[in-house]
Amino acid sequence: MDTAIRYDIEVIKEEALQLAKKGLVNRQQPIYTLGKYIPDREWAYFEQELEKNEYLLRDRIIDLLDHETWEED
């Protein structure tokens, strides 16, 4: 039985958003920066999901945050 975590693009986007909100990553950094927070054994699944959704590892994290909303003061 395969017990590896499957990454869905929405899960990846949410993870990127949370890491950015915590200040652990900068929105302008490349997506591959997220690899520091993904277990090595799961990175291949993470990368496959990104490729399937036409993201490149050199794209910026902000590209994943398309659903982020800003509130005006």
N, C-alpha and C positions, 0 to 999 in steps of 0.2 A: 504494500500500500504506500502511495506517495504522500508524505506528510509535509512536504514543502509548502510554504505560503505562496499563494498565487496573488500577484499584484494586479489590481484593476487600476485603470488610469485615474479614476476618481479617488481611489485610496492614495495613489501617488501624489495627486494634486493636493489633497488634504494634508498629507504628511509634509509636503513642501511648505504649505501655508503655515502650519503649526511651527515648523522649524524657523521660518522667517519671522513669525510673530515673537518667538522666544529670543530672537537675535542670534541664533546659532548659525544661520546662513544669511547672506545678503542676497537680495532679489536680483542683483546684477551678476552674481557668480554663475559659472556654467553649471548645468544640471548634474554633471559628474561629481560635483562637490557633495551632493546628497549621499554619495557612496560611503562617506564616513559614518553615516547613520543607518546604513543597511548592512545586515550581516553578510559576510562574504559568500556564504552558501546560497543566499537568496538573490545576489546581485544579478545573476543571469536572467532570472524571471523578471526582475525590475527592468532590466535593459530591454528584454524582449517586448514588454508591454509598451515601453516608450517608443521603440521602433515601430511597433504595430500601429501606434497612433501618430506616427510621423514626427516624432521629436528626436533631435540629435543630442548626444551627450554634451556637445559644445554650445547648444542653445542655452539661453539664460533662464534661471529659475523663474523669473517674472513671467516667462512664456507659459508656465504651468498654472499661473495664478489668474487666469482669465475670468474667473468667477468672483474675484475679490471686489468688494464694494467699498466705496469711500463715502463717508458722511461729511457734509459741510458743517462748519462751525456756526 
